[in-house]
Amino acid sequence: MEMFSELENFPQKNRVLPFLWMHPTQLKEDHFKKLSFSGFKLHPSISQETIDVNEKMLGLCEKHKKPILVHCGRNEKSRIDYVLNINERYPNLDFVCAHLGGLATDLVVRAFKKISEASYLNNIFLDTSGCPYPKLIKKAVEILGADRIIFGTDRPFHDYKVSLYSIKCCNFDRETEQNILSGNLSRIIG
């Protein structure tokens, strides 16, 4: 909670879009009234809870129009499958699946396959953090469309210049690149 106090004194606070991160069972209505945050962060492998088990968290985020950033990675609880299984029950809730839905190349390819096979709404987005491979980013755009790919919302694991360079190496047109770098996220957080 200190970060929210510090943010008040930050000279360019309009450029910082904090996502609230806590155990999903601790999220309360009061947090939406007292704190100014852009979305909620769920890290299933740390909380040891998959996204589908906490109806209260999902309901609160949908009610307050706060997207959920979901860490996707090696841990079984962090698989994109859980998002794909519930997104239709929450049509007014956006899900940002970090690390292109998998973090490691084999898991990203698996996530792309699952997305291609799934029946899902347009409320699933993929974030590029931790992906230094332009080919994978291009494939994500091919599968989901340029309007559903978001640049590095989940703590860039690499120097942000490396992450930015990966986007630049894709040679997208200017509009596509700008949407990925900022427009898509701006649109879903309002």
Secondary structure, DSSP 8 states (H G I E B T S, - for coil): -HHHHHHHT-TTGGG---EEES-GGG--HHHHHH---SEEEE-HHHHT--GGG-HHHHHHHHHTT--EEE--SSSGGG-THHHHHHGGG-TT--EEESGGGTSSHHHHHHHHHHHHHS---TTEEEE-TT---HHHHHHHHHHH-GGGEES--S--SS-HHHHHHHHHTT---HHHHHIIIIIHHHHHH-
